[in-house]
């Protein structure tokens, strides 16, 4: 897996339900390395820290492999890397193989796969329609957030190198599908409950499905 773009977002004003707010989802590629810190990416705008940033959402990765699918659906948009609000666009990243809890070397940083991205209305504003939310869920490839175990820099061309594979086989795609499925697969729920790389509150919410 290779980093093909590093992306940073400036605060952008948007209107939602008659109220004005800001978002950092309008990210653009930058020429310099980005620094991954414990709870955020340096210089990247996080407008709502209730749902973005923090230990388990410090940096967002999305696969360039999925871009052709979305470009075909939305050919009228002005496409560039960072379109999904990702800090790092990664070539060859497959959520069906990416295990939650696995540890990777990413530039000079050390990161752990923590949880998939769950889309919100701001993605709908970016794409010009809230229909993208259901489409994004149905497609099943949401990208992933990472937890920063060692602070460091990442630049274009760096390799995302596996250092320690999670002993828990739960993949990012499996967990994402579990979150949105009406009928929960108990075997997947059990795997999630045992995966300590997931935020405790997410595991707590799943206990009622056992």
N, C-alpha and C positions, 0 to 999 in steps of 0.2 A: 504494500500500500504506500502510495506516494502523495505528498502534499503538493497540489498544483496551484493553490491560491490561498493567501492569508487575507482575511477580510475584517474590516472595522466599520462600525456604524456610528454616524453622528446623530444626535437627538433630532428627531423629525416630528413636527406638529401634525396631528391627525384629529379628525372629528368622528366620534362614535356615539350614537344615540343622543345626538344633540350636545354632547359635551366634548370639550377639547382636551386632549392628552398628548403625551409624547411617546415615541417608540424608537428603539434602536435596531429594528428589523431591516431597515434600509442600508444594508452593509455593502461596501464596495472594496474591491481588491486594493491592497497597498503593496508598495515595492519593498518595504522593509520587513524584518522579522517582527513577530508579535510575541509579547511576553505573557506566559500563562502563570497567573498567581493563584493563590489558594481558593479565592472565591470569585474571580473574574479575570478577564483579559485586559491588560493595561491599555488605556486610551479608548476602550470600547464602551459605548453608551449602554447602560442598563437603566431603563426608565421605571420599571416596576420590579423591585427586588423581592416582592412576595412570590413571584412566579419565575423569575430569571436570576441567574447568578447564584452564589452560595456554594457550599462545599460540593454538593452533588450535581450542580449545573454550572460549573466554573467556565466551561468552554464547550461549544457546540460544533460537532463535526457532521458533514453531509457528503454523500458520495457523488462524485461527478458522473458516475455510471448511470444515475437516475435522471440526469438532465435531459437526454434525448426524449424520454417518455413525456416529460412535462412540457418541453418545447413544442412537441407535436400537438399537445392539447391546448397550449396557449401561445400560438405563433405570433400573435400581435404584440406581445410584451417586449420590452427592451431587455434582452437577456445578457447577463454577465455573471461571473462567479459571485457567490454571496447572495444569490437570489432567494434562498430559503432562510436567510438570516444566520447562516453558519459562519463561524469564525475561521474554520478550516475546511476547504474543499479537498476531499481525499479521493484519489483515483484507486479503484479496485476494492473499495470497502463494501462488504456485503453483510447486512444486518442479520441474515440467516445463518451466518457463520461466526458472528461477533458475540462472544460470550460475556455476559454481565459478570464483572469481577476480574476479567483478564487484565493484565498489566502490560503496557506498551511504553517503549522509549519513543518519544516524539520530539525531535530536535534534541535540545539539552534537558527537556522536561521528562518526568516520569508520570504517566497518567493511568487511571483505572477506568474501565468502562462502567458507567453508573446507571444510566436509564435512558430510554428513548425520549424523543421530543414529542410532546402532545400539542397539536396545533390549537391556536386561539384566533380570535377575530382579527388580530393584527396581520396574520398571514392572509386572511381574506381581503383586507384593505390593500395589502401589497399586490395581490393578484387581481384586484378589481371585482371580486365576487366572493361571497361567503360559501359558495358551492365547493370551493377548494378544500374546505375543512373535511367534509365527508369523503371527497375524492382522495385526500391525503391519508385519511384513516384506511379507506378501502384498498389503496395501493399497497400499504403494509411495509413501506421502507422509509422510516421516519428520521434516519440519522441517529446520532447518539450524543448524549452529554458525557463528559468525563470528569472525574475527580482528579485533582492535581496532587500527586504524592510528593513530587519534587518540582519546585518552581524552576522554570527555564524558558528559553526562547525557541520558537519554531519559525522556519522560513520555507519559502517555496523550494521544492526539490528534496526536502527532508523525507526520510523513510519512516513510516510508522511500523516499528519493529516489535514483535511479540517477545516479551521477556518472561512472563509467567502466565500460563493458561489457567483459567479458573477451573477448579475441580468440580464446581457446579456447572452442569451442561446447559443451563438456561440461556438462550440466545436473546439478543435485543429484539429480534422480530417476534419470537415466541411471547415475550413479555408484553410487547406492544399489542399483539393480537388478543392477549388475555385481558388487558385493560379495557378493551372496547367490545369484547364478546359478551353477549347476553347470557349464554350458558357457559359457565366457567369450567374448564378442564381441570379436574381436581389434581391430576398428576402434575400439571404445570403450576397450579397454585402451590402445591407442596414444594416444588423446586424453588419458587419465588420466596416462600416463607423461610427457607433455609439459606437463602443467598444474602449474606450480610453486606454485600456491596450495594444492595438496594437501600434507599432511605428507609428508616424504621417506620415512618408514618405510612408509607405505601404498603409495607408488609402487614402492618396493623389492620389496614382497611380490607385486606384479603382474607383475614382469619375467619370471617363469617361465611366464607364459601367452602370451608373444609367440612 
